[in-house]
Amino acid sequence: MEAALDASLLHTVADGVATVVVSHPAKRNAMTAAMWRALPELLAELATDPAVRVLVLTGAGPTFCAGADISSLTGDEDPQTLAVAAEDALAAFPKPTLAAIRGFCVGGGSQLAAACDLRFAEEGASFGVTPAKLGIVYPASSTRRLAGLVGPAWAKYLLFSAELIDAGQALRAGFLNELLPAGELDKRVAEFTRVLTSRSQLTQAAAKEFADGRTDRDAHWTAQAAASGDTAEGVAAFLERRAPRFTWTP
């Protein structure tokens, strides 16, 4: 139990970016039951914070997240139920999310990364979906999300074998958006999140819903665009060669 006392979700908000850090160094940032339960609550709090424009999820030190800390479960707690609830909360976060990955991104860690909109990793990172080592049926929602990212063939490769793949393979499979040289991840994430916070939240919110498969919100976003003034501001800024001042907020 002493190791679990060192386990927590840390967060900061600065310059429009909320950074959530998975911190459990004694077990390569494996998520305890308490951490799985805490994540949806933390995300709900950050989602309503007007200062938050983008969310970055990362791990403390040289590891992203090595999965679930099974030893932290008590009573009848089901690790999959806890993990899926946290994963779904992350996927539903209404603003852009980015996983910044170093080291191991395995099991529950890969679930969290897959639930983010974007994934940047540093050379040397390793990825794996490992329920076949334990005889566990991977959740249907998690399987669909993984297959949506990497396609059925790669999803089956990962799930059937439970083998780890390196960052280059993860990039080629489509799991990663960018792969950075060692030591460059933080710089690139800071640079890219500055880009995201400068863009229209209206465009981002609508694009996130459409890309995630919502098919019933066309009229809603058309009305939001018409009322927002963001389009007129974007065109005016382009013609005047200045940075736009978008005003729409969720």
C-alpha positions in Angstrom: 0.0 0.0 0.0 2.9 2.4 0.5 3.5 2.6 -3.2 -0.1 3.7 -3.8 0.4 6.6 -1.4 2.8 8.0 -3.9 0.3 7.8 -6.7 -1.6 10.8 -7.9 -2.9 12.9 -10.8 -1.2 16.2 -10.9 -2.4 19.1 -12.9 -1.5 22.7 -13.8 -3.2 25.3 -16.0 -1.0 27.9 -17.8 -1.4 29.9 -21.0 -4.6 28.1 -22.0 -3.1 24.6 -21.6 -4.1 22.2 -18.8 -1.4 19.6 -18.2 -2.5 16.4 -16.4 0.4 14.3 -15.2 0.0 10.6 -14.3 2.4 10.2 -11.3 3.1 6.8 -9.7 6.9 6.5 -10.1 7.2 3.3 -8.0 5.2 1.4 -10.6 6.1 3.2 -13.9 3.0 5.4 -13.5 0.6 2.5 -13.4 -2.9 3.8 -12.6 -4.3 2.9 -9.3 -8.1 2.4 -8.7 -8.2 5.8 -7.0 -6.5 7.4 -10.0 -8.9 5.9 -12.4 -11.8 7.1 -10.3 -10.3 10.6 -9.9 -9.7 11.2 -13.6 -13.3 11.8 -14.8 -13.8 14.2 -11.9 -10.7 16.1 -12.8 -11.6 16.3 -16.5 -15.1 17.5 -15.6 -13.5 20.3 -13.6 -11.1 21.3 -16.3 -13.7 21.1 -19.1 -15.7 23.9 -17.4 -12.7 26.1 -16.8 -12.7 29.0 -19.3 -9.0 29.3 -19.0 -8.5 25.9 -20.5 -8.2 25.7 -24.3 -6.2 22.5 -24.7 -5.4 19.5 -22.5 -2.1 17.7 -22.4 -1.9 14.2 -20.7 1.6 12.9 -19.9 3.4 10.8 -17.4 5.9 11.8 -14.6 9.5 11.2 -15.5 10.6 8.8 -18.3 7.3 6.8 -18.5 3.8 7.7 -19.8 1.8 4.9 -18.1 2.5 1.2 -17.7 -1.1 0.2 -17.3 -3.3 -0.5 -14.3 -2.0 -1.2 -10.8 -4.0 -4.3 -10.1 -2.7 -4.5 -6.5 -4.6 -1.3 -5.7 -8.0 -2.8 -6.3 -10.3 -3.6 -3.4 -13.4 -5.7 -3.0 -15.4 -6.2 -6.1 -13.8 -3.3 -8.1 -13.4 -4.2 -11.8 -10.3 -2.5 -13.3 -11.8 -2.6 -16.8 -14.9 -0.7 -15.6 -12.8 1.9 -14.0 -10.5 2.2 -17.0 -13.3 2.5 -19.5 -15.1 5.2 -17.5 -11.9 7.2 -17.4 -11.1 6.6 -21.1 -14.6 7.6 -22.1 -14.4 10.8 -20.0 -11.1 11.7 -21.7 -12.6 11.0 -25.2 -15.6 13.2 -24.4 -13.5 16.1 -23.2 -14.9 19.0 -25.3 -11.5 20.7 -26.2 -8.5 19.3 -28.0 -6.5 16.7 -26.1 -2.9 15.6 -26.7 -1.0 12.7 -25.2 2.7 13.5 -24.7 4.4 10.1 -24.5 7.8 8.9 -23.2 8.8 5.3 -22.3 6.1 2.7 -21.7 2.6 3.4 -23.0 1.1 0.0 -22.3 -2.3 -1.5 -21.3 -4.3 1.1 -19.6 -1.8 3.7 -20.7 -2.5 2.9 -24.3 -6.2 3.2 -23.6 -5.7 6.7 -22.2 -3.5 7.7 -25.2 -6.0 6.3 -27.7 -8.7 8.4 -26.0 -6.8 11.6 -26.7 -7.3 13.5 -30.0 -3.6 13.5 -30.8 -0.5 11.6 -29.7 3.1 12.9 -29.8 5.9 10.6 -28.7 9.6 10.6 -28.1 12.0 8.1 -29.6 12.4 5.1 -27.4 8.7 4.9 -26.4 7.0 1.5 -26.4 3.4 0.6 -27.0 1.3 -2.4 -26.2 -2.2 -3.6 -25.7 -1.8 -6.6 -23.4 -5.0 -8.3 -22.3 -4.1 -11.5 -24.2 -1.3 -12.0 -21.6 -4.0 -12.2 -18.9 -6.9 -13.8 -20.6 -8.9 -10.6 -20.4 -11.6 -9.6 -23.0 -10.6 -6.1 -24.1 -13.6 -3.7 -23.8 -15.7 -3.3 -26.9 -15.5 0.5 -26.9 -11.7 0.4 -26.4 -11.3 -2.1 -29.2 -13.4 0.1 -31.6 -11.4 3.2 -30.6 -8.1 1.4 -31.3 -9.3 0.0 -34.6 -10.5 3.5 -35.6 -7.0 4.8 -35.1 -4.8 2.1 -36.5 -7.2 0.0 -38.6 -8.5 -3.6 -38.0 -5.3 -5.3 -39.1 -3.0 -3.4 -36.6 -5.6 -3.6 -33.9 -5.7 -7.4 -34.3 -1.9 -7.6 -34.3 -1.7 -5.7 -31.0 -4.6 -7.5 -29.3 -3.9 -11.0 -30.6 -0.2 -10.9 -29.7 0.1 -8.5 -26.7 3.5 -7.7 -28.1 5.1 -4.3 -27.6 5.9 -2.2 -30.7 8.4 0.6 -30.9 7.6 4.2 -31.6 8.5 3.9 -35.3 6.0 1.1 -35.7 3.4 3.1 -33.8 3.9 6.0 -36.1 3.6 3.8 -39.2 0.5 2.2 -37.8 -1.2 5.5 -37.4 -1.3 5.5 -33.6 1.1 8.5 -33.4 0.7 11.8 -35.1 4.3 12.8 -34.5 7.5 11.1 -33.4 10.2 13.4 -31.9 13.9 12.9 -31.3 15.0 12.3 -27.7 14.8 15.5 -25.7 12.5 17.3 -28.1 9.0 16.3 -26.9 8.4 19.0 -24.4 9.5 21.7 -26.9 7.3 20.4 -29.7 4.3 20.0 -27.4 4.6 23.5 -26.1 5.0 24.8 -29.7 2.0 22.9 -31.0 -0.3 23.8 -28.1 0.5 27.4 -28.7 -0.8 26.9 -32.3 -4.0 25.2 -31.0 -4.7 27.9 -28.5 -4.5 30.6 -31.2 -7.1 28.9 -33.4 -10.9 29.1 -33.4 -12.5 27.1 -30.6 -15.6 27.0 -32.7 -13.8 25.2 -35.6 -12.1 22.8 -33.1 -15.3 21.9 -31.2 -17.3 21.2 -34.4 -14.4 19.3 -36.0 -14.0 17.1 -32.9 -17.6 16.1 -32.9 -17.7 15.4 -36.6 -14.4 13.5 -36.6 -15.6 11.4 -33.7 -18.7 10.3 -35.6 -21.5 12.7 -34.5 -24.1 12.9 -37.3 -26.8 14.9 -35.7 -25.1 18.2 -35.1 -24.8 19.8 -38.5 -27.6 22.3 -37.8 -26.3 23.1 -34.4 -22.8 24.0 -35.6 -24.2 25.9 -38.6 -26.2 28.1 -36.2 -23.2 28.5 -33.9 -21.0 29.6 -36.8 -23.6 32.1 -38.0 -24.0 33.6 -34.6 -20.4 33.6 -33.5 -18.7 36.1 -35.8 -15.6 33.9 -35.9 -15.8 33.5 -39.7 -16.0 37.2 -40.4 -13.2 37.8 -37.9 -11.0 35.1 -39.5 -11.6 36.5 -43.0 -10.9 40.1 -41.9 -7.8 39.1 -40.1 -6.5 37.2 -43.1 -7.1 40.2 -45.4 -5.6 42.6 -42.9 -2.6 40.3 -42.3 -3.0 40.2 -38.6 -3.7 37.6 -36.0 -7.4 36.8 -35.6 -9.3 37.5 -32.4 -11.8 34.7 -32.2 -14.5 35.2 -29.5 -16.6 32.0 -29.6 -16.3 29.9 -26.4 -18.0 26.6 -25.5 
